[in-house]
Amino acid sequence: MIDQPALFGGPPEFSEELPVTRPTLPPAAEVLTDAASLLETGMLTNGRQVAQFEEECAAYLGVGHVVAVSSCTTGLMLVLRCLGLAGEVLLPAFTFCATAHAVAWNGLAPAFVDSEPDTFNLSARTLLRQDLRRPAAILAVHVFGNPCPMDELEQVAAEWGVPLVVDAAHAFGARYPGGAMVGTRGAAEVFSLSPTKVLAVGEGGLVATSDGRLAERVRLARNYANTPDYDSLFPGLSGRMEEFNALLGRANLTRVEQYLAARERLVALYRTELGEVPGLRFQAVPPGSRSTYKDLGVYVKPERFGLTRDELALFLARENVSTRKYFHPPLHRLSAYAGRPTAPGELETAEDLARNMLCLPLFSHLSAEAVSRVAGCVKSAHRRADEVRRVLRLGSGGNLP
Ligand SMILES: *Cc1c(COP(=O)(O)O)cnc(C)c1O
């Protein structure tokens, strides 16, 4: 715990800002030789690095096919396009906007579904609770890297006779109960390799699928759907991964298990340090599965913690601790998607999570000591909640939410 919070005039706990996330990257020496040869040969795209990265990822995931693309958003757009869908696609309201954008860019209609309060993911219950017409597809998300309940989602998809696609942006390295890797289920699972994700390459994504025909179509689609004789079978995209990103990815892939183990240890430490604090709740990871902990989302129950999520975030900012309010606002409240009909109470949990979730700093090379210090700040905020609220409300002229 800290003696004198910065909010009350003490020195901040961290002298420099502690970021909420940071990419963990291989040492420069390891990639410089390959990078130099890229420059010498001029093979910046369509070369050997991407092909090898795809093979190595397919072997790591234990899946038939991996197609590397320029981003997860592009990968989702291409998969949805290649499945030849028309109509509505069900997806959670509690996710990042890119999930819905990939749907909208295909001329499909995003239809938002509620999430489970404990896992923060879709379930058969939340899918079936909706009074919806039969959709064109289900697009699930492994929120913060926590694997979705695929058995029950696949059962619903099979009953409706529609494909289940997964936005696995957060979940490279996650495992389903029983040990199978995320990437092996559904019609396809699509990963992001952008800098906030666990395996970072810069900008990049991976489409993983067991369906050889779908993989071939996505491979074509990422290259304008251009055939060798210069026909184009459908409107494809320029969505290839670059060679440099793939070589960075290959070096990072050899370390991904270490990254995941480090994150697991840090989350265990957060949970130990904060386990006794009233009004804080962690995401429930189903028994036997492995989350990547892309983010450590903590649910703040204001009545018990003493402060709202927003008040805690302000308190931590003064200690130089960055946080993120993922995912706030929920998708149905974004300007891009506002005005879509939702029945009252239909997205209750998504709204509640968006209002109360706070992501604390977590990245693969974060130190245990930093985690303990962040936890100390959170405990101080709780212990002195009444004073904190008073000072924050004075400072904002009483306008704080
Ligand atoms: C980051 C993210 C994406 C987008 O990934 P890009 O590789 O940047 O396109 C999609 N969905 C979710 C849930 C994300 O967090």
The ligand as an SDF file (V2000), in Angstrom:
LIG
                    3D

 15 15  0  0  0  0  0  0  0  0999 V2000
   -7.1000   -5.8480  -32.0950 C   0  0  0  0  0  0  0  0  0  0  0  0
   -8.4200   -6.4750  -32.4130 C   0  0  0  0  0  0  0  0  0  0  0  0
   -8.8470   -6.6520  -33.7380 C   0  0  0  0  0  0  0  0  0  0  0  0
   -8.1360   -6.0340  -34.8960 C   0  0  0  0  0  0  0  0  0  0  0  0
   -6.8860   -6.5450  -35.1070 O   0  0  0  0  0  0  0  0  0  0  0  0
   -5.9820   -5.8750  -36.2740 P   0  0  0  0  0  0  0  0  0  0  0  0
   -4.9140   -6.8810  -36.4680 O   0  0  0  0  0  0  0  0  0  0  0  0
   -5.4890   -4.5850  -35.7450 O   0  0  0  0  0  0  0  0  0  0  0  0
   -6.8630   -5.7200  -37.4610 O   0  0  0  0  0  0  0  0  0  0  0  0
  -10.0150   -7.3480  -33.9720 C   0  0  0  0  0  0  0  0  0  0  0  0
  -10.7610   -7.8180  -32.9520 N   0  0  0  0  0  0  0  0  0  0  0  0
  -10.4080   -7.6470  -31.6670 C   0  0  0  0  0  0  0  0  0  0  0  0
  -11.2650   -8.2190  -30.5960 C   0  0  0  0  0  0  0  0  0  0  0  0
   -9.2390   -6.9350  -31.3610 C   0  0  0  0  0  0  0  0  0  0  0  0
   -8.9100   -6.6930  -30.0940 O   0  0  0  0  0  0  0  0  0  0  0  0
  1  2  1  0
  2  3  1  0
  2 14  2  0
  3  4  1  0
  3 10  2  0
  4  5  1  0
  5  6  1  0
  6  7  2  0
  6  8  1  0
  6  9  1  0
 10 11  1  0
 11 12  2  0
 12 13  1  0
 12 14  1  0
 14 15  1  0
M  END
$$$$
